[in-house]
């Protein structure tokens, strides 16, 4: 039951971060977006950091069962990995230009 509750809470946090925050921070007027994109990105990054910290604190202080503690550490790792990926995309370190280049090369040679 504790494992299910941990998965449910972390899944809800992921949904809130990647669906709720972009939807709440987006403002459209007559089809034009008037809100700032960096605000949503920053909120998502802070949310991922807070979720990772909450899982680490829960694993260290609150959870006594070994299997559930390992699951909390895994969720913390997932949130950290997603945070690093979001940061890399935001800073422009990770993009899909390489994929476009490869597909154009394939198209030219096939």
CNS distance restraints for C-alpha pairs under 8 A (distance, minus, plus):
assign (resid   1 and name CA) (resid   5 and name CA) 6.17 0.50 0.50
assign (resid   2 and name CA) (resid   6 and name CA) 6.12 0.50 0.50
assign (resid   2 and name CA) (resid  68 and name CA) 6.98 0.50 0.50
assign (resid   3 and name CA) (resid   7 and name CA) 6.18 0.50 0.50
assign (resid   3 and name CA) (resid  68 and name CA) 5.65 0.50 0.50
assign (resid   3 and name CA) (resid  71 and name CA) 7.48 0.50 0.50
assign (resid   4 and name CA) (resid   8 and name CA) 5.98 0.50 0.50
assign (resid   5 and name CA) (resid   9 and name CA) 6.09 0.50 0.50
assign (resid   6 and name CA) (resid  10 and name CA) 6.14 0.50 0.50
assign (resid   6 and name CA) (resid  68 and name CA) 7.96 0.50 0.50
assign (resid   6 and name CA) (resid  72 and name CA) 7.38 0.50 0.50
assign (resid   7 and name CA) (resid  11 and name CA) 5.89 0.50 0.50
assign (resid   8 and name CA) (resid  12 and name CA) 6.11 0.50 0.50
assign (resid   9 and name CA) (resid  13 and name CA) 6.25 0.50 0.50
assign (resid  10 and name CA) (resid  14 and name CA) 6.21 0.50 0.50
assign (resid  10 and name CA) (resid  51 and name CA) 7.92 0.50 0.50
assign (resid  10 and name CA) (resid  75 and name CA) 7.38 0.50 0.50
assign (resid  11 and name CA) (resid  15 and name CA) 6.22 0.50 0.50
assign (resid  12 and name CA) (resid  16 and name CA) 6.07 0.50 0.50
assign (resid  13 and name CA) (resid  17 and name CA) 6.06 0.50 0.50
assign (resid  13 and name CA) (resid  51 and name CA) 7.55 0.50 0.50
assign (resid  14 and name CA) (resid  18 and name CA) 6.06 0.50 0.50
assign (resid  15 and name CA) (resid  19 and name CA) 5.41 0.50 0.50
assign (resid  15 and name CA) (resid  20 and name CA) 6.72 0.50 0.50
assign (resid  16 and name CA) (resid  20 and name CA) 4.48 0.50 0.50
assign (resid  16 and name CA) (resid  21 and name CA) 6.32 0.50 0.50
assign (resid  17 and name CA) (resid  21 and name CA) 5.42 0.50 0.50
assign (resid  17 and name CA) (resid  22 and name CA) 7.72 0.50 0.50
assign (resid  17 and name CA) (resid  44 and name CA) 5.67 0.50 0.50
assign (resid  17 and name CA) (resid  47 and name CA) 6.66 0.50 0.50
assign (resid  17 and name CA) (resid  48 and name CA) 7.60 0.50 0.50
assign (resid  18 and name CA) (resid  22 and name CA) 6.67 0.50 0.50
assign (resid  18 and name CA) (resid  44 and name CA) 7.22 0.50 0.50
assign (resid  19 and name CA) (resid  23 and name CA) 6.27 0.50 0.50
assign (resid  20 and name CA) (resid  24 and name CA) 5.95 0.50 0.50
assign (resid  21 and name CA) (resid  25 and name CA) 6.01 0.50 0.50
assign (resid  21 and name CA) (resid  40 and name CA) 6.33 0.50 0.50
assign (resid  21 and name CA) (resid  43 and name CA) 7.29 0.50 0.50
assign (resid  21 and name CA) (resid  44 and name CA) 7.05 0.50 0.50
assign (resid  22 and name CA) (resid  26 and name CA) 6.05 0.50 0.50
assign (resid  22 and name CA) (resid  40 and name CA) 5.63 0.50 0.50
assign (resid  25 and name CA) (resid  35 and name CA) 6.84 0.50 0.50
assign (resid  25 and name CA) (resid  36 and name CA) 7.88 0.50 0.50
assign (resid  25 and name CA) (resid  39 and name CA) 7.35 0.50 0.50
assign (resid  25 and name CA) (resid  40 and name CA) 6.00 0.50 0.50
assign (resid  26 and name CA) (resid  33 and name CA) 6.97 0.50 0.50
assign (resid  26 and name CA) (resid  34 and name CA) 7.60 0.50 0.50
assign (resid  26 and name CA) (resid  35 and name CA) 5.62 0.50 0.50
assign (resid  26 and name CA) (resid  36 and name CA) 7.68 0.50 0.50
assign (resid  26 and name CA) (resid  37 and name CA) 7.90 0.50 0.50
assign (resid  27 and name CA) (resid  33 and name CA) 5.76 0.50 0.50
assign (resid  27 and name CA) (resid  34 and name CA) 5.65 0.50 0.50
assign (resid  27 and name CA) (resid  35 and name CA) 5.32 0.50 0.50
assign (resid  28 and name CA) (resid  32 and name CA) 5.29 0.50 0.50
assign (resid  28 and name CA) (resid  33 and name CA) 4.46 0.50 0.50
assign (resid  28 and name CA) (resid  34 and name CA) 5.92 0.50 0.50
assign (resid  28 and name CA) (resid  35 and name CA) 7.60 0.50 0.50
assign (resid  29 and name CA) (resid  33 and name CA) 6.54 0.50 0.50
assign (resid  29 and name CA) (resid  34 and name CA) 7.03 0.50 0.50
assign (resid  36 and name CA) (resid  40 and name CA) 7.46 0.50 0.50
assign (resid  37 and name CA) (resid  41 and name CA) 6.56 0.50 0.50
assign (resid  38 and name CA) (resid  42 and name CA) 5.96 0.50 0.50
assign (resid  39 and name CA) (resid  43 and name CA) 6.19 0.50 0.50
assign (resid  40 and name CA) (resid  44 and name CA) 6.13 0.50 0.50
assign (resid  41 and name CA) (resid  45 and name CA) 6.17 0.50 0.50
assign (resid  41 and name CA) (resid  86 and name CA) 7.87 0.50 0.50
assign (resid  41 and name CA) (resid  90 and name CA) 7.52 0.50 0.50
assign (resid  42 and name CA) (resid  46 and name CA) 6.15 0.50 0.50
assign (resid  43 and name CA) (resid  47 and name CA) 5.94 0.50 0.50
assign (resid  44 and name CA) (resid  48 and name CA) 6.07 0.50 0.50
assign (resid  45 and name CA) (resid  49 and name CA) 6.25 0.50 0.50
assign (resid  45 and name CA) (resid  83 and name CA) 5.82 0.50 0.50
assign (resid  45 and name CA) (resid  86 and name CA) 7.00 0.50 0.50
assign (resid  45 and name CA) (resid  87 and name CA) 7.29 0.50 0.50
assign (resid  46 and name CA) (resid  50 and name CA) 6.10 0.50 0.50
assign (resid  47 and name CA) (resid  51 and name CA) 6.05 0.50 0.50
assign (resid  48 and name CA) (resid  52 and name CA) 6.14 0.50 0.50
assign (resid  48 and name CA) (resid  79 and name CA) 5.52 0.50 0.50
assign (resid  48 and name CA) (resid  80 and name CA) 6.94 0.50 0.50
assign (resid  48 and name CA) (resid  82 and name CA) 7.36 0.50 0.50
assign (resid  48 and name CA) (resid  83 and name CA) 5.73 0.50 0.50
assign (resid  49 and name CA) (resid  53 and name CA) 6.13 0.50 0.50
assign (resid  49 and name CA) (resid  79 and name CA) 7.10 0.50 0.50
assign (resid  49 and name CA) (resid  80 and name CA) 6.86 0.50 0.50
assign (resid  49 and name CA) (resid  83 and name CA) 6.90 0.50 0.50
assign (resid  50 and name CA) (resid  54 and name CA) 6.03 0.50 0.50
assign (resid  51 and name CA) (resid  55 and name CA) 6.22 0.50 0.50
assign (resid  51 and name CA) (resid  76 and name CA) 7.22 0.50 0.50
assign (resid  51 and name CA) (resid  79 and name CA) 6.72 0.50 0.50
assign (resid  52 and name CA) (resid  56 and name CA) 6.23 0.50 0.50
assign (resid  52 and name CA) (resid  75 and name CA) 7.25 0.50 0.50
assign (resid  52 and name CA) (resid  76 and name CA) 4.34 0.50 0.50
assign (resid  52 and name CA) (resid  77 and name CA) 7.18 0.50 0.50
assign (resid  52 and name CA) (resid  78 and name CA) 7.99 0.50 0.50
assign (resid  52 and name CA) (resid  79 and name CA) 5.33 0.50 0.50
assign (resid  52 and name CA) (resid  80 and name CA) 6.16 0.50 0.50
assign (resid  53 and name CA) (resid  57 and name CA) 6.10 0.50 0.50
assign (resid  53 and name CA) (resid  76 and name CA) 7.16 0.50 0.50
assign (resid  54 and name CA) (resid  58 and name CA) 6.02 0.50 0.50
assign (resid  55 and name CA) (resid  59 and name CA) 6.04 0.50 0.50
assign (resid  55 and name CA) (resid  72 and name CA) 5.38 0.50 0.50
assign (resid  55 and name CA) (resid  73 and name CA) 6.59 0.50 0.50
assign (resid  55 and name CA) (resid  75 and name CA) 6.78 0.50 0.50
assign (resid  55 and name CA) (resid  76 and name CA) 5.36 0.50 0.50
assign (resid  56 and name CA) (resid  60 and name CA) 6.13 0.50 0.50
assign (resid  56 and name CA) (resid  72 and name CA) 6.93 0.50 0.50
assign (resid  56 and name CA) (resid  73 and name CA) 6.29 0.50 0.50
assign (resid  56 and name CA) (resid  76 and name CA) 6.19 0.50 0.50
assign (resid  57 and name CA) (resid  61 and name CA) 5.76 0.50 0.50
assign (resid  57 and name CA) (resid  62 and name CA) 7.33 0.50 0.50
assign (resid  58 and name CA) (resid  62 and name CA) 4.79 0.50 0.50
assign (resid  58 and name CA) (resid  63 and name CA) 5.92 0.50 0.50
assign (resid  58 and name CA) (resid  69 and name CA) 7.86 0.50 0.50
assign (resid  58 and name CA) (resid  72 and name CA) 7.19 0.50 0.50
assign (resid  59 and name CA) (resid  63 and name CA) 5.43 0.50 0.50
assign (resid  59 and name CA) (resid  69 and name CA) 4.94 0.50 0.50
assign (resid  59 and name CA) (resid  70 and name CA) 7.58 0.50 0.50
assign (resid  59 and name CA) (resid  72 and name CA) 5.72 0.50 0.50
assign (resid  59 and name CA) (resid  73 and name CA) 6.48 0.50 0.50
assign (resid  60 and name CA) (resid  69 and name CA) 7.91 0.50 0.50
assign (resid  63 and name CA) (resid  68 and name CA) 6.91 0.50 0.50
assign (resid  63 and name CA) (resid  69 and name CA) 5.80 0.50 0.50
assign (resid  64 and name CA) (resid  68 and name CA) 7.81 0.50 0.50
assign (resid  64 and name CA) (resid  69 and name CA) 6.97 0.50 0.50
assign (resid  65 and name CA) (resid  69 and name CA) 6.12 0.50 0.50
assign (resid  66 and name CA) (resid  70 and name CA) 6.20 0.50 0.50
assign (resid  67 and name CA) (resid  71 and name CA) 6.29 0.50 0.50
assign (resid  68 and name CA) (resid  72 and name CA) 6.23 0.50 0.50
assign (resid  69 and name CA) (resid  73 and name CA) 6.33 0.50 0.50
assign (resid  70 and name CA) (resid  74 and name CA) 6.20 0.50 0.50
assign (resid  71 and name CA) (resid  75 and name CA) 6.24 0.50 0.50
assign (resid  72 and name CA) (resid  76 and name CA) 6.18 0.50 0.50
assign (resid  73 and name CA) (resid  77 and name CA) 6.23 0.50 0.50
assign (resid  74 and name CA) (resid  78 and name CA) 6.25 0.50 0.50
assign (resid  75 and name CA) (resid  79 and name CA) 6.20 0.50 0.50
assign (resid  76 and name CA) (resid  80 and name CA) 6.17 0.50 0.50
assign (resid  77 and name CA) (resid  81 and name CA) 6.03 0.50 0.50
assign (resid  78 and name CA) (resid  82 and name CA) 6.12 0.50 0.50
assign (resid  79 and name CA) (resid  83 and name CA) 6.01 0.50 0.50
assign (resid  80 and name CA) (resid  84 and name CA) 6.15 0.50 0.50
assign (resid  81 and name CA) (resid  85 and name CA) 6.17 0.50 0.50
assign (resid  82 and name CA) (resid  86 and name CA) 6.03 0.50 0.50
assign (resid  83 and name CA) (resid  87 and name CA) 6.07 0.50 0.50
assign (resid  84 and name CA) (resid  88 and name CA) 6.08 0.50 0.50
assign (resid  85 and name CA) (resid  89 and name CA) 6.17 0.50 0.50
assign (resid  85 and name CA) (resid  94 and name CA) 7.91 0.50 0.50
assign (resid  86 and name CA) (resid  90 and name CA) 6.01 0.50 0.50
assign (resid  87 and name CA) (resid  91 and name CA) 6.06 0.50 0.50
assign (resid  88 and name CA) (resid  92 and name CA) 6.03 0.50 0.50
assign (resid  88 and name CA) (resid  93 and name CA) 4.98 0.50 0.50
assign (resid  88 and name CA) (resid  94 and name CA) 5.46 0.50 0.50
assign (resid  89 and name CA) (resid  93 and name CA) 6.00 0.50 0.50
assign (resid  89 and name CA) (resid  94 and name CA) 5.02 0.50 0.50
assign (resid  89 and name CA) (resid  95 and name CA) 6.43 0.50 0.50
assign (resid  96 and name CA) (resid 100 and name CA) 6.51 0.50 0.50
assign (resid  97 and name CA) (resid 101 and name CA) 6.12 0.50 0.50
assign (resid  98 and name CA) (resid 102 and name CA) 6.16 0.50 0.50
assign (resid  99 and name CA) (resid 103 and name CA) 6.13 0.50 0.50
assign (resid 100 and name CA) (resid 104 and name CA) 6.09 0.50 0.50
assign (resid 101 and name CA) (resid 105 and name CA) 6.15 0.50 0.50
assign (resid 102 and name CA) (resid 106 and name CA) 6.16 0.50 0.50
assign (resid 103 and name CA) (resid 107 and name CA) 6.08 0.50 0.50
assign (resid 104 and name CA) (resid 108 and name CA) 6.16 0.50 0.50
assign (resid 105 and name CA) (resid 109 and name CA) 6.24 0.50 0.50
assign (resid 106 and name CA) (resid 110 and name CA) 5.88 0.50 0.50
